[in-house]
Amino acid sequence: MAQEPPAEALDKLQEIFKEHEGNRGHLLIVLQKIQAIYGYVPPFTFEPVSQVLGVTKSELYGVLTFYNRFHLAPRGKHTIRACRGTACHFKGAPSIIETIKAQLKLPPGKETTEDFLFSLEEVACLGACGISPVMAVDEETFGNLTPARAGEVLSQYQAQAAQQPAAGASGEAGEKQEAN
């Protein structure tokens, strides 16, 4: 199941590789630049990154899995961060998270919706304990949630996406999907 990256993306990769060739210490920078192109770090980039920078694939994978900002699979247009910290947990976070998963039709082990509209991350804390339970969609935080309110918030984002089908097809999520 080999991925065929778009020619434009390959050109960008070649520019990155040329700029950082032989600089092992530039691994994080190179991975960040690759993720900026695709929205994640696709497996077909592992071998060339390894060769160009002189790092092993196990070192590369170690960095990708150590830092939580790197993603190994395509991501949704919107990132939902649902807090599962202590304050949120005791105020109903587990049922809110289950509501989110049900509304997005996310099966166990899956983080991103089939349409690449949403990715769900369960996080240890969002730093908004005073308004717990909380979730954030992209950079907007929603507090004092109930399962119903969490569902309403998601419905608003889903309705906006439904009103702009052309933007979804040619926008960021569409590009990420094509990178598969």
N, C-alpha and C positions, 0 to 999 in steps of 0.2 A: 504494500500500500504506500508507494512512494508519492511524496507530495511534489507537485510541480509549481514552484513559486512564479509569480508574475515577473516578466522581464524587467519591469521598472524596479521592482523590489530587489532583484539580483544586481542591478546596477548600483543601487544604494548600498547593498552588502559589500560589493567590490570596493566602493569608495571607503567604507568603514575599515575593511581589511587592509587596504593600502595605507591608510592613515595610521593604523596601530600595529602594523606587522612587526613581529618579534618582541613586542612589549608585553611580557607576561603580566606586569602590574596594571595593565589597562583592561583586564578581564571584565571588571564590573562596568566600566564605561562602554565597552563593546556590547555587553549583554543588554545594557540599558538602551543603547541605540537600536539594537535588533528588536527589542520589545516595542520601542516607539514606532517601528515600521509595521509590525504585525499585530501588536496588541498582546503578544506573548512571545516566548522564545521557542520557535518550532524545532523539532528534532533534526530536520535536514540541515540546520545551521551548526550542529554540534561538531561534526567532523571538520568543516572548514575553519571554525573558530579554534579548535584544538590545534590544527596544523599551523595556522597563521600566527597564533600567539605562543605556540610552544608549550601548551598545557595539555595534560592528559584529559580524556573524556571524563574520568572519575573526578578530577579536580573541578572541571566545569560543572558537572552534575551536582557536586557537593555545594558549590556556590549557589546554583540555581535553587536548590532545596533548602539551603540555610536561610536565605533572605526571603521573607514572606512577600516582598513586592514583585518577585519574579513569578511568572506564570508559565506553566508547561502545556497549557491547552488554551484554545480561543476563549475569550472573555466576552461577556455581554456589554451592550452599550452603557447600561446603568449598573453600578455596583451597589448592592445592598449590604450593609454591615449591620448585623443583628447582634446586640450585646447579650452575652450569656454570663456576665460578671455576677458577683454575689448580690448586689442590690437589685439588679434586674431579674436575676433568677428568683428571688423571693417575692418579687412583684409580678411574676407571670411570664417571664421570658420564654420558658419552654413551650407554652401554648402559643405564644406569638410566633416563634420560629416555626412551629408545626403549621400554623395558619399560612405563613409565607410560603413554605414548601408546598403545601396543598394548592394554594392559589396559583403558584407558578408551575405546578405539575412537575416538581423535581423529585425523581425517584431517589432512594437512598444512594449515597455516594456521588451524586451528580450535583454540580454547583451552578451550571449555566443552562439557561433555558434553550430549547431547540431552535427558537427564532433568534437567539443571540441578543435578546433585548435586556435580560437581567443575568447577573452573576450574584450569588449569595455567599457571603462570608460570615461565619459565626466567629465573633471576636471576644477576647477576654474582657475588654473594657473599652468604652468609647469616651470615658472621662466626663460623663454627664449624669452621675449618680443622683444628683438632686432632682432630676426629672425622669427617673427610671420608672418603668422600663423604656429603653430607647432603641432606635434603629436610625441609621443614616442611609440616605439614597444619594449617591455621589457625595456632594459636600453639604447637603441639607439634612439637618438632624431633626428627628421627630420624637418627642418625649411624651411621658404619661400615657403610653400606649396601652391599648387593649387589643385582643386579637381582631376585633371588628375594625378598629381604627387603622391598624396595620394593613388590613385588607383594603380599606378605603384609599389609603395612600397609594398602594400598588395599583389599584383600579384607575386612579388618576393618571399615573404614568402609562398604563396600558391604553387608556383612552387617547392620550396625546399621541402615542405611537400609531394608533389606528387611524388617526386623522391625518397623519403624515406618512403614508406608505412609501412614497417616492424617496423620502429622506432616509428611511430605513434600508431601502434597497441599494442606495448609492453612498450611504454614509459610513461612519466608522465601523459599525457592526457588519455591514455588508463586505467591507474590505477584509475584515478579519475572517469572515466566513470563506471568502475566496482563497485565503491563504492556506486552507486545508488541502 
